[in-house]
Amino acid sequence: MHQKFLVAALSLVALVAGNALSAHAQPCPNHATFGVRAPLNVDKNLQSQLEVVYFTTDDPNAFISEKAGLSRSASSVNLNANQFASKLRQLAADGVASIKKQQSATLYLGELAELNLERDAVNAARTINASLTAPDPSYIRGLDRETEISVYQLDPADDYYHLSLLSWFVNVTASGVRKTVDHDADIFLKPGQTVVIKLLGDMEVKRAGAVRSHMAVTMRSVNREGSSTLGGR
C-alpha cells in the first residue's frame, strides 16, 4: 500500500515538474525575441535631456570595482553627473581612458531615443515614439552599437524617473549583420545623475580585448517648456 502511494506521489511530482518546465520554457534570446518593449504613452508636457558617453579604459576598477571577481562584481553604478564627468576627464588626461563617442538627445517622456556608436558616418540621435518598429536594415551596417533609451514616470509623486535601456551589440561580417541585445535594464535616475554601465557581454569582451568597454547615461534635466529642472514634484 505504502509502495503504491509512493509511486503515485512521485508520478504526480514528475508531472507537475514537467508542466512547470514546459510553461516556463523560453527560446534562446536573440535579436528577434529579446529586447522588446511595449509602447509607452508620450507625455508632451515634459522633456528629458539625456547624454550618452561610450568609453574604454585600461583600468578594470576605474568606476566599478572588480575586486570580488568579474562574475561577482556589479556591472553598473549611479554617480553624481559632475563627479563622473570630472573623473572621466582626468582618466582621459592620464591616458587611462579613451572617449569613443558622446551623443545627446532631448525626448518627451515616453519617446524612444536611438543613440548610436558608429564605425563610419556620424548621424544625429533619432527620437521616435517608444514602440520598436523594424528600421531600414541597411543603417545597421555603419554601427558598432545601438542604444535605445526611453524615460517615463509611473507616479508623479516620485522624485526619480525610470530609464528603460536596451543596448544592442552590432556585428558586421562579410556574410551579413547580426544585432543582439547584450544589456537590458530598467534604471532609476534623478536629474543630475549618471549611470555607468560596464559592458561585459561575451561579444563585447571578445571585440574589446583587454580594455573595459563602458557606457554612461546622464540625465541632465527633466523640464516643462519654459520651466526649470524638475527633480520630482
N, C-alpha and C positions, 0 to 999 in steps of 0.2 A: 504493500500500500504506500509506504513511505517512498519507495523507489519510483513508483509510478507518478507520485506527486512531484518528486524532484525532477523527473524527466519533463513533465508538463510545465513546471515552473521555468526550467532552463529554456524550453522551446519558446515560451512567452517572452522571456528576456531577449532571446535572439531575434524574435520577430519585431519587438519594439525597437531594438537597437538598429536592425536593418532598415526599418521605416524611417527612423530619425536620420540615419546616414543618407538615405535617399532624398529626404526632404531638404537637407542642408547641402547636398552636393552642388558644386558650382563649376562651371567651365573654367579653364585656365585663364587668368587675366590677360587681356591683350587689347590692342587699340580699338577693337570693335565693341567689347563687352565691359570694359573697365574705364572708370573715369567719366561717368555720365552724370550730369547734373539736371535736376528738374528746373524748368523755367521759374524765375523769380518775378514778383511784381516790381515794376520800376517806379521808384519814388522820385519824381522830377522836382521835388522841393529841396532835396538835399544832394549835394555833390561831395565826393571824396577825392582828395588829391593823393595819388599813390606814386611811389618811386621804387623801381626795382634795380638792383645792382647785382650783376654777375661778377664774381671774382674768384681767383685761386690764391692759395697760399702754400708755402713750403712748411709752415708751422702747423702741425696737426692739432695743436692746442690753442690756436690763435683766439678763437671765440668760444669754442665748445671743447672742454677737456676730454681727452681720450684716456685718462689715467685708469679708468675702470676697464679698459679694453674697448676695441672698436664696436663689437657687437653688443656691449652692455652700456655704452655711453649714450647720452642724449644726442638727438640729431637736430635739435633746434633750441633757441634761447631768445627771450624777449629782452630788449635793451632800450634805454633812452636813445632817441634818434640822434641827438647831438653827440652823445658819448660814442655811439657806433661810428659816426662819420669821422670823428676826431681820431679814433683808434685805427680805422682803416687807412686814413691819410698817412698816419705815422708808419704803419706797416708797409705801405707802398713806398714811402720815402726811404725806409730802411732796406728796401729791396726784397722784403719777405712776402709781399702780396702784390698781385697784378690785377688791376681792374679791367675786365674784358668788355663790359658794356654797362651803361647806365641809361635808363629809359623811364619816362614819366607818363602818367595818364590821369586825366580828370574824367570821372564817370559818375553818373547818377547811381544812387543806391539801387541795386538790383540789376544793373547793367554788367556786361562782361568786358573786361579789358584783356586784350591779347598783347602780351609783352614778349617780344621775340629776341633770341640771340642768333644773329645771322652769321653765316660764313662770308657772304659777299656784300650784296647791296644792303643799305640801311633803310628800313621802312619805318614810318611813324606807327605808334601804337594804334590799333584798331579798337574802337569801342562799339559794341553791339549789345542787343538785349541778351540776357544771360540764358539762352537756350542754345545748346550746342548743335549747330547745323553743319552739314558736310561742306567744307570750303572747297575751293578750286584746288585740287591736289598738287598742282604744279608749283605753288608757292612754297610748299614744304621743302623742296629741293635746296632752297637757299638757307635753311635753318640748321643750327646745331641743337636748339632747344626752343620750345614754345611754352610759355607760362600763361595760364588763363586765370584771372582773378575777378571775383565779384565781391562786393561789400553789401551787407544788409544788417538790419537790426530787428530782432524779434520783439523786443519790449522797449518802447520809447523811454522808459524809466531807467534802462541800463546805462551805465557810464562807459560802456565799451561797445565795439562793433564786431560782428562776425566777418571774417575774411575767409572766403571759400577759395581754395587754391588747388589747381591742378598743374603740374609741371610735366611736360612731355619730352622724353628723350627722343631725338630725331637722328636716325642713322641712314645715311645715303650711301649706297654702294652702286656698282655698275649694273647690278641685277634689279635695282629698284630702291624704294624708300620705305622704311618702317618707322612708325611713330607710336611710342609706347609710354604710358604714364609710369613714372618712377617716383613721383611724390604726390600724394593726395592728402590734403589736410584741411581741417576747419580750425581757424586760429582766432583767438580773441585779442583785439588790439584797441588801444585808445589813441587818439590823435597825439602825435609827438613820440610814438613808439616805433621800434623796428624789430622785426623778427628775422633772425639769421638762421638759415637752414643749410645744413651740411648735406650735400648731395652724394649719397653713398650707395646708390643703386649699382648693381654689378656692371651694367653697361657704361655708366659714367666713370666708375673706378677704372675700368679697362681703358677707356679713352684718355682719362686724365693722367694715368700712371701714378707716380709717387706724390704728386701735388694733390691738395684737397680742393675740390670744387664747392663753391658756396653760392647761395642766392640770398640776398637780403631784401626784404619788402618793408618799406617805411610808409606809414600812414601820416602824411603831413598834416592834413586837416579834414574836417567834415563841415561844410558850410551851407547855410541857406544863402540864396542870392542876396548880395548886399549886406551880409552879416559877418560877424567874426567867427573864429573857430569854435566848433561845438565839441565838448568832451562828454556829452550826455545832456540830459535835460532835467 
